[in-house]
């Protein structure tokens, strides 16, 4: 950003949060990642079935996913 000469760096902000996911909502998330979507249908089905079983074995019946957004704030000189 600042290397372009169009902006000067003001700050970097980081926002981190956790989200509990059921097996179905976790698999919905995984299905947005290209490395899962490019698996053969049978491989993806087997992977998701195994993930569902592992999550079902947990006392909470869910898995916690951590997300982080990083925002660089700049201004024009």
The 8 nearest C-alpha neighbors of each residue, nearest first, counted from 0:
[[1, 2, 3, 6, 8, 7, 5, 73],
 [0, 2, 7, 6, 3, 4, 8, 5],
 [3, 1, 0, 4, 5, 6, 7, 8],
 [4, 2, 5, 1, 0, 6, 7, 8],
 [5, 3, 2, 1, 6, 7, 0, 76],
 [4, 6, 3, 75, 1, 7, 76, 0],
 [7, 5, 75, 1, 74, 4, 73, 0],
 [6, 8, 1, 73, 74, 75, 9, 76],
 [7, 9, 73, 1, 10, 72, 6, 74],
 [10, 8, 73, 72, 7, 74, 11, 71],
 [11, 9, 72, 8, 71, 12, 73, 70],
 [10, 12, 71, 70, 72, 13, 69, 9],
 [11, 13, 70, 69, 71, 10, 14, 72],
 [14, 12, 69, 68, 70, 15, 11, 67],
 [13, 15, 68, 67, 69, 12, 16, 66],
 [16, 14, 67, 66, 13, 68, 65, 17],
 [17, 15, 66, 65, 67, 18, 14, 64],
 [18, 16, 65, 64, 66, 63, 19, 15],
 [17, 19, 64, 63, 20, 65, 16, 66],
 [18, 20, 63, 62, 61, 64, 17, 21],
 [21, 19, 61, 62, 25, 24, 63, 18],
 [20, 22, 61, 24, 23, 25, 60, 62],
 [21, 23, 25, 51, 24, 54, 26, 61],
 [22, 24, 26, 21, 25, 27, 51, 20],
 [23, 25, 27, 21, 26, 20, 22, 28],
 [26, 24, 28, 22, 20, 27, 23, 21],
 [25, 27, 29, 23, 28, 24, 30, 22],
 [26, 28, 24, 30, 25, 29, 23, 31],
 [27, 29, 25, 26, 30, 31, 24, 32],
 [30, 28, 26, 31, 32, 27, 25, 35],
 [29, 31, 27, 28, 32, 36, 26, 35],
 [30, 32, 29, 28, 33, 27, 36, 35],
 [33, 31, 30, 29, 34, 35, 36, 28],
 [32, 34, 36, 35, 37, 31, 30, 29],
 [33, 35, 37, 32, 36, 38, 30, 31],
 [36, 34, 33, 37, 38, 32, 30, 29],
 [35, 37, 33, 38, 34, 30, 32, 31],
 [36, 38, 35, 34, 33, 39, 40, 43],
 [39, 37, 35, 36, 43, 42, 40, 34],
 [38, 40, 42, 41, 43, 37, 36, 44],
 [41, 39, 43, 42, 44, 38, 37, 36],
 [40, 42, 44, 43, 39, 45, 38, 46],
 [43, 41, 45, 39, 44, 40, 46, 38],
 [44, 42, 46, 40, 45, 41, 38, 47],
 [43, 45, 41, 47, 42, 46, 40, 48],
 [44, 46, 48, 42, 43, 47, 41, 49],
 [47, 45, 43, 49, 48, 44, 42, 50],
 [46, 48, 50, 44, 49, 45, 51, 43],
 [49, 47, 51, 45, 50, 46, 44, 52],
 [50, 48, 52, 46, 47, 51, 45, 53],
 [49, 51, 47, 53, 52, 48, 54, 46],
 [50, 52, 48, 54, 22, 49, 53, 47],
 [53, 51, 55, 49, 50, 54, 48, 56],
 [54, 52, 50, 56, 55, 51, 49, 57],
 [53, 55, 51, 56, 57, 52, 60, 61],
 [54, 56, 52, 60, 53, 57, 51, 61],
 [57, 55, 53, 54, 52, 58, 60, 59],
 [58, 56, 60, 54, 59, 55, 61, 53],
 [57, 59, 60, 56, 55, 61, 54, 62],
 [60, 58, 61, 57, 62, 55, 54, 56],
 [61, 59, 57, 55, 58, 54, 21, 56],
 [62, 60, 21, 59, 20, 54, 19, 22],
 [61, 63, 20, 19, 64, 21, 54, 60],
 [64, 62, 19, 18, 20, 17, 65, 61],
 [63, 65, 18, 17, 19, 62, 66, 20],
 [66, 64, 17, 16, 18, 63, 67, 15],
 [67, 65, 16, 15, 17, 64, 68, 18],
 [66, 68, 15, 14, 69, 16, 65, 13],
 [67, 69, 14, 13, 15, 70, 66, 12],
 [70, 68, 13, 12, 14, 67, 71, 11],
 [69, 71, 12, 11, 72, 13, 68, 10],
 [72, 70, 11, 10, 12, 73, 69, 8],
 [73, 71, 10, 9, 11, 70, 8, 74],
 [74, 72, 8, 9, 7, 6, 71, 75],
 [75, 73, 6, 7, 76, 8, 9, 72],
 [74, 76, 6, 5, 7, 73, 4, 8],
 [75, 6, 74, 7, 5, 4, 73, 8]]
